Every structure is written in structure tokens, then in C-alpha cells.
């Protein structure tokens, strides 16, 4: 069921499934998903910070970083992925 609490994600574009340099992409944090809320509760229950990336956080390559960051304040990561894919398919 998803990533473990200790998963640290390397710069791997969530949209393209490709590695990239951190100097050419961005890590975006999206609105809370159900999975993110559960993760946060587990962190709070543990009474400490946990290593790894929050499940509502994703790396995006240079081609998709701006769109991801723009959507991060209004959508969950899954909603944003759908929105970006829809826009990419139009071009």
C-alpha cells in the first residue's frame, strides 16, 4: 500500500517516469490526500519526524514543474497529474 514512511524519492518526474537533475526540476507539495492525512497521523502518532517524502509531494522535471507548482495549491497530486496529462495531450 503505497510508499513506506522511510521512502526518499530521487528526482524522478511523476509525469514522465524519467530521472532528471535536481537543478532542472522541482519538488512540489500538493493539497492533502486521504493517503497524506494517514501518513501525517502516523508521523504524529510516532511523536517525531519521519524520513522520506510526504505522499502528497512529487518531483517534476523542468517541462512540467511550473504547471505542477501552479496546481499544487488547488489540487491533490492525483488531480494535478490528470490535469497536466490532459494539457500535454492537447499539444
ZILINKA-V37466 format. One record per residue. N is the residue number from 1. SS is DSSP state (alpha for helix, beta for strand, coil for the rest). Layout:
n=N ss=SS
n=N ss=SS
//
This chain:
n=1 ss=coil
n=2 ss=coil
n=3 ss=coil
n=4 ss=coil
n=5 ss=coil
n=6 ss=coil
n=7 ss=coil
n=8 ss=coil
n=9 ss=coil
n=10 ss=coil
n=11 ss=coil
n=12 ss=beta
n=13 ss=coil
n=14 ss=coil
n=15 ss=coil
n=16 ss=coil
n=17 ss=coil
n=18 ss=coil
n=19 ss=beta
n=20 ss=coil
n=21 ss=coil
n=22 ss=alpha
n=23 ss=alpha
n=24 ss=alpha
n=25 ss=beta
n=26 ss=beta
n=27 ss=beta
n=28 ss=beta
n=29 ss=beta
n=30 ss=coil
n=31 ss=coil
n=32 ss=coil
n=33 ss=coil
n=34 ss=alpha
n=35 ss=alpha
n=36 ss=alpha
n=37 ss=alpha
n=38 ss=alpha
n=39 ss=alpha
n=40 ss=alpha
n=41 ss=alpha
n=42 ss=alpha
n=43 ss=alpha
n=44 ss=alpha
n=45 ss=alpha
n=46 ss=alpha
n=47 ss=coil
n=48 ss=coil
n=49 ss=coil
n=50 ss=coil
n=51 ss=coil
n=52 ss=coil
n=53 ss=coil
n=54 ss=coil
n=55 ss=coil
n=56 ss=coil
n=57 ss=beta
n=58 ss=beta
n=59 ss=beta
n=60 ss=beta
n=61 ss=beta
n=62 ss=alpha
n=63 ss=alpha
n=64 ss=alpha
n=65 ss=alpha
n=66 ss=alpha
n=67 ss=alpha
n=68 ss=alpha
n=69 ss=alpha
n=70 ss=alpha
n=71 ss=alpha
n=72 ss=coil
n=73 ss=coil
n=74 ss=coil
n=75 ss=coil
n=76 ss=coil
n=77 ss=alpha
n=78 ss=alpha
n=79 ss=alpha
n=80 ss=alpha
n=81 ss=alpha
n=82 ss=alpha
n=83 ss=alpha
n=84 ss=alpha
n=85 ss=alpha
n=86 ss=alpha
n=87 ss=alpha
n=88 ss=alpha
n=89 ss=alpha
n=90 ss=alpha
n=91 ss=coil
//
